[in-house]
Amino acid sequence: MKSRFGEIAALGAIAIMLARGGRLVLASLSAHRAVAALAIAVLIAVASVALRRVYRLPGDETRIIITKYVAYLVAAVLALWDVLSPAKWIPGSCIAAVEVALVFDIITIWARRNVAGGT
């Protein structure tokens, strides 16, 4: 029970910090384009492999896990797009995508624990 609230609190804190300083993080990534693009591309590749692995081994929570991974994957693709070809609308879209992914992650943690606990 404690770990559920701790995990949710940590994700909530990340969401608040990202909402306040997300544009600064994206600007810092844009300042170091080559390293940031490589790191984000590796992140996208790892997330794609994890997504494929979950899809091939279906279980009770497969749909939820796939949806969560896709939400984070969309945010990573938008971050890569912002680093490689910055446009006026991308930083806000990237931050919104990460916020949606974090909120969805919080909801899945809350729901998974309640279902597992029988409440």
N, C-alpha and C positions, 0 to 999 in steps of 0.2 A: 504494500500500500504506500509506504514512504517513497519507494523508488518511482512509482507512477507520478506522484506529485513533484518529486525532484526533477524528473525528466520533463514534465510539462512546464515547470517553472523555468528550467534552463532554456527550453525552446521559446517560451514567452519572452525571456530576457534577450535572447538573440533577435527575436522579431522586433522588439522595441529598439534595440541598438541599431539594427539594420534600417529601420524606418527613419531614425535620426541621422545616421551617418552613411547611408548607402551610396549616396552620390559621391561622397569623399572617397569611399573604397573604389568605386568605379573609375574615378579620376586618377587614383593612384595606379590602378591596373593599366589605364591608358597611357600613363607616363612610362611604363615599362612594357611596351607592346609585345615584344618577342617572347619574353619570359612568361608574361601573363597568357598570351595566346597558346603557348605550348602547355602550360599547366592546365588551362581550361580544356584544351583538346584532349589531354590525358584523362581529365575528369569525365568528360563526355564519353570517351571510349570505355572507361571502367564502368560507368553507369549503364551504358548500353549492354555490356557483357552481363552485368548483374540483372538487368531487365530480361535479357534472353534466358538466363538461367532460371529465373522465377517463372517465366512463361512455360519453360519445358518441364518443370517439376510442379505441377499444379497441386494446390492444397486448399484448405478451408478459407484462407485469407488471400488467395492469389489476386483477385480483382483489386482489393484494397492496396496491396503492396505494389502492383503494377501501376495503379493510378498515382500513388505517392511517388514512385520512381519517375514517372513521366512528368509530373509537376516539377520535380527538381531538374530533370533533363531539359525542360523548356527554359527554365531560369538560366541554366548553364549555357544553352545555345544563345540566348539573348545577351548574356555577358560576353561571350565570344564575339558576337556580332558587334557589340559596343566597342570592344577592344580593336577589332580589325577595321571596321567601317563605321565610325561614330556618326550618329544622327541625333537630332534634337529629341525625338520621342523614345529612344531606346533606354536611356537610364531609368526613366519612370516605369517603363514596361518591365524592365528587368527586376527592379525592386518590388513591383506589384506581384510579379510571378513568384519571387522567392517568398514574399509574405503569404501568398495563397498556399504555396507548398508547405510552409511552416504551420499555418493554421490547419491544413488538412492533416499534417503529421500529428499535431496535438489531438485532433479529433479521433484519429485512428488509434492513438495510444489510449485515450480515454475509453473508447468503445471496446477495444480489444481486452483491456483489463476488466471492464465490467462484465463482458461476456464470459471471460475465463473464470471470473470470481463467482458467477452465477447471479449477479445482481442486475 
